């Protein structure tokens, strides 16, 4: 029988198994401030929404995909009803892509599906080593309809993938 050893982490006493599990869990944290420099929010993705698969069993593409989904969802929570999430491109005149879908091709490719502000079909395929995503607020494609919230749909898909479901 394995001996339980207690260790202290962050002022809490834990068993070595709990300490090892906590050390392997991902962390996310960011603070936002207003133009006056006052703290307005703590912004972090909802990590409990990630499928409970050990990190070492995930490809870099799957792990990047899951985290970007959470960032998109959190970004959309702060948009008004006249805007949807898009992705800006740096260093080209392509402009932006209204995100309509996302996927990955293990072990190392992530893809974004969508359309340009003019309605042209677009797809970005990117290696995880080159991955850089700039989320932008795009005016809705159809003003009379409710905004599309792709992040909520992608996050629901992550929850369905979770092995404990």
N, C-alpha and C positions, 0 to 999 in steps of 0.2 A: 504494500500500500504506500502510495506517495505521501511524503510528509508535507503538510501545509506550512509554509513559511510566511510570516507576515512582514510586509514591507510598507514603508510610508511613501505615498505619492500625493503631492499637493495638500499635505496636512491630513490625508485620510489613510487609515491603515487598511491594507488590502493583502490578499493572498498573492503568492507569486503568479498563480494562474490569472487572477484578475489584473495584476500589473502587466503581464505579458499581453493580455487581450487589449488593455487600454493603450499600450504602446503601439499596437498594430492598427488601431482605428484611425481613420483619417480625421484631420482637424480642418476647420475653416473659420476664419474670423476677419472682419473688416469693420472699420468705423467710418461713418460719413459725417462730414461737417458742412454747415451752411457757409455762405460767403463771408460771414462775420467770424468764422472759426469756431462757432459753437457746435458741440456734438448734437446731431439730430437723430441718428439711428445707428444701431449695430446691425450690420447687413451680413448675414451668412446664409449659405444654402442650407436647406433642411436635410442634414446628413442621414437622418433616420429613414428617409425615403429611398436610400440606396439599397439595392438587393444585398442581402447578407451573405455574400460570397467572399471568401478570403481574398485579399488583394493579390496574393501570389497566384491565384487561379484565374485572374483576369488578364486579358491582353492589354497592352497600352492603349489600343483603340477603344476597347470597351470601357476602360477606366476613364479615358478622356471624354467619351460620349456621355457617360452617366453624370459627370460633374458639369459639363456644359448644359445638359438638360436642366439641372437644378439652377444654374445661373440664369438661363432663359426664363424659367418659371418665376424666379424672384424678380427679375427685371420687369416682366409683364404685370406683376402685382402692383407695380407703381405707375403703370400707364393709365391715361384717361381713356374714355370710350371712343375717342377719335383717332387713336393710334394703335399700331400693332408692332411687334418686334421685327426688326430687320438686322442685317449684318452689313457693316460698312467695309469697304476695301481701301487699303492704304497703298499708295504708290502706283495707282493706275487711275484711268478715267472711267472705270466701270461703274463707279458710284456705290450702289448698295443692292442688297438682295432681301426681299421680304421672305422671311423663313417660313416655309410651309411643311417642312419635314427634315428629318435628320437621320443618319444611320452610321454604321461603321462596318469595316471589312477587316476582321482580325488578320494579322496581329497589329497592324499599324496605320490603317487608313480611316479617316473620318470624312463623311460627306454631308453637305447641306443642300437641300432642294428648295427651290422657290422661284420667284420671278422678280424682274426689275420693276422699278416704279412705273415704267411704261407698259408692263404686262408681258415682257419677253420671258420665256422659260429660261431658268438658270440652274446650274448645279456646280457646286464647288467640291472638289475632291482634294483632300490635303493629308499629307503624312503627319503623324502626331509630333514629329520633331520640328515641324515648321508651323505648327498650329498656333494661331493667334486670332482670337475672335473679338471683334468690336461690335457690341450690341448697340443698335440705334433705334430711336423711335421713328417709325414710318407712319405717314398718314394712311388711314384705312383705304383699301382698294375700292370699296363700295360704301359711300357715305351713309346710305340708308340702312345698312345692315349692321348687326353687332360686330365688334372686333373679334377676329379669330385669335384665340389664345392657344397656340401650339405647345407652349411650355407645359400647360396643365395636362394636355393629352399625352405628351412625351413622358411626363412624370408618372401619370397613371399607368403607362406601359411598364415603367421601371418597377412599380409596385407589383404588377402582375407577374413580372419575371422573378420576383423574390421567391426563393425556395420554400420559405415557411408559409406561403399562401396556398 
